[in-house]
Amino acid sequence: MTGIQKTIPAAAVLFALAAPSALAEPAGGNIYRWIDDNGEVHYSDRAPPGNEADAVYFTSKAPAASQSYPTRRAAKDFPVTLYTAVNCKQLCEDARTFLNKRKVPFTEAQIRSEDDATAFYKRFGEAAEIPILTVGATSLRGFEPQRWNNQIDQAGYPK
């Protein structure tokens, strides 16, 4: 056996050992959406090829096993999504802080492109104001902590 033949199997073993750990790494809970040059819409847990700025990503905060049963149950039955936009600064930050302080697991969908805005207005109407919170099938327009608290309480999220 030559030195090369001995090296190839060793390299293959090292690759095989390293590959599962690389594949097991979570993608950070992000889901990317982009439209390619042919107009096809793609969804992936990996950034799109090319310009990542053209993609919309949604950050998923799945209920952790360390969360209480009522929180996990509410998250399953009434998932929470916060709709924001890149130009929404303080109000959207206040909304995120509110949900994090309340320890409500949520997904944030950020409007970053004309296509995103079109889809957003198609869903919520032209007069929709950012941020919008959805709790299950209920949509709450604008950041109003008291209304948001009431809806989150009704969904069964602990206080």
C-alpha positions as CSV (number, residue, x, y, z in Angstrom):
1,M,0.0,0.0,0.0
2,T,1.4,3.4,-0.9
3,G,1.2,6.5,1.3
4,I,-1.6,7.9,-0.7
5,Q,-3.8,4.9,-0.3
6,K,-3.3,5.0,3.5
7,T,-4.2,8.7,3.6
8,I,-7.5,8.5,1.6
9,P,-9.2,6.2,4.1
10,A,-8.0,8.2,7.0
11,A,-9.3,11.4,5.5
12,A,-12.6,9.7,4.7
13,V,-12.9,8.6,8.4
14,L,-12.1,12.2,9.6
15,F,-14.6,13.6,7.2
16,A,-17.3,11.1,8.3
17,L,-16.6,11.9,11.9
18,A,-16.8,15.7,11.3
19,A,-19.8,15.6,9.0
20,P,-22.5,14.6,11.5
21,S,-21.6,17.4,13.9
22,A,-21.7,19.9,11.1
23,L,-25.0,18.6,10.0
24,A,-26.4,18.6,13.5
25,E,-25.7,22.3,14.1
26,P,-29.0,24.2,14.1
27,A,-29.4,26.9,11.6
28,G,-30.3,29.3,14.3
29,G,-34.1,28.9,13.9
30,N,-34.1,31.2,10.8
31,I,-36.3,30.6,7.8
32,Y,-35.3,32.5,4.7
33,R,-37.6,33.5,1.8
34,W,-36.5,34.8,-1.5
35,I,-37.5,35.0,-5.1
36,D,-35.1,33.8,-7.7
37,D,-34.5,35.3,-11.2
38,N,-37.2,33.1,-12.7
39,G,-39.8,34.5,-10.2
40,E,-40.0,31.3,-8.1
41,V,-40.4,31.8,-4.3
42,H,-38.0,29.7,-2.2
43,Y,-38.0,28.9,1.6
44,S,-35.0,27.5,3.3
45,D,-33.3,27.3,6.7
46,R,-30.1,28.6,4.9
47,A,-29.4,32.0,3.5
48,P,-30.0,32.3,-0.2
49,P,-27.2,32.0,-2.7
50,G,-25.9,35.5,-3.7
51,N,-27.3,38.6,-2.0
52,E,-28.7,37.8,1.4
53,A,-30.2,41.4,1.5
54,D,-32.8,40.3,-1.0
55,A,-34.1,37.6,1.4
56,V,-36.7,37.9,4.1
57,Y,-35.9,35.9,7.2
58,F,-38.2,34.8,9.9
59,T,-36.7,34.0,13.3
60,S,-38.4,31.1,15.0
61,K,-38.3,30.8,18.7
62,A,-39.7,27.4,19.3
63,P,-40.8,26.7,22.8
64,A,-37.9,25.4,24.8
65,A,-38.3,22.3,26.9
66,S,-37.5,24.4,29.9
67,Q,-40.6,26.4,29.4
68,S,-43.7,25.6,31.5
69,Y,-46.3,23.2,30.2
70,P,-48.9,26.1,29.9
71,T,-46.5,28.1,27.8
72,R,-45.7,25.2,25.5
73,R,-49.4,24.3,25.2
74,A,-50.4,28.0,24.4
75,A,-47.5,28.2,21.9
76,K,-48.8,25.1,20.1
77,D,-52.4,26.1,20.1
78,F,-52.0,29.9,19.6
79,P,-48.6,30.6,18.0
80,V,-47.6,34.2,18.2
81,T,-46.1,36.2,15.3
82,L,-44.8,39.7,15.4
83,Y,-44.9,41.6,12.1
84,T,-42.3,44.4,11.9
85,A,-40.5,46.4,9.2
86,V,-36.9,47.5,8.8
87,N,-37.9,51.2,9.2
88,C,-39.9,50.5,12.4
89,K,-37.4,51.3,15.2
90,Q,-38.5,52.2,18.7
91,L,-42.1,51.0,18.5
92,C,-41.1,47.5,17.1
93,E,-38.3,47.3,19.7
94,D,-40.9,48.1,22.4
95,A,-43.1,45.3,21.0
96,R,-40.2,42.8,21.1
97,T,-39.2,43.8,24.6
98,F,-42.9,43.4,25.7
99,L,-43.1,39.8,24.4
100,N,-39.6,38.9,25.7
101,K,-40.5,40.3,29.2
102,R,-43.7,38.4,29.1
103,K,-41.7,35.3,28.1
104,V,-44.0,34.6,25.1
105,P,-42.2,32.5,22.4
106,F,-42.8,34.3,19.1
107,T,-41.8,34.4,15.5
108,E,-40.9,37.7,14.0
109,A,-41.7,38.3,10.3
110,Q,-40.0,41.4,9.1
111,I,-41.0,43.3,5.9
112,R,-37.8,44.0,3.9
113,S,-38.9,44.3,0.3
114,E,-41.7,45.4,-2.0
115,D,-42.8,41.7,-2.4
116,D,-43.0,41.4,1.4
117,A,-45.0,44.6,1.7
118,T,-47.4,43.5,-1.0
119,A,-48.0,40.2,0.8
120,F,-48.4,42.0,4.1
121,Y,-51.0,44.4,2.8
122,K,-52.8,41.7,1.0
123,R,-53.2,39.8,4.3
124,F,-53.8,42.8,6.6
125,G,-55.2,45.5,4.3
126,E,-53.7,48.8,3.0
127,A,-54.4,50.6,6.3
128,A,-52.4,48.1,8.4
129,E,-50.0,49.7,10.8
130,I,-46.8,48.1,12.1
131,P,-46.3,46.3,14.4
132,I,-49.0,43.7,14.1
133,L,-49.3,40.8,16.5
134,T,-51.1,37.6,15.6
135,V,-52.0,35.2,18.4
136,G,-53.4,32.2,16.7
137,A,-55.9,33.5,14.2
138,T,-56.4,36.9,15.9
139,S,-54.6,40.0,14.6
140,L,-53.9,43.0,16.8
141,R,-52.8,46.1,14.8
142,G,-50.5,48.6,16.5
143,F,-48.6,48.2,19.7
144,E,-51.1,48.5,22.6
145,P,-49.7,46.6,25.6
146,Q,-53.1,46.3,27.4
147,R,-54.8,44.7,24.3
148,W,-51.8,42.5,23.7
149,N,-51.8,41.3,27.3
150,N,-55.5,40.6,27.2
151,Q,-55.2,38.5,24.0
152,I,-52.1,36.7,25.3
153,D,-53.9,35.9,28.6
154,Q,-56.9,34.6,26.7
155,A,-54.6,32.3,24.7
156,G,-53.4,30.7,27.9
157,Y,-49.9,32.1,28.2
158,P,-48.8,32.5,31.8
159,K,-48.4,36.0,33.3
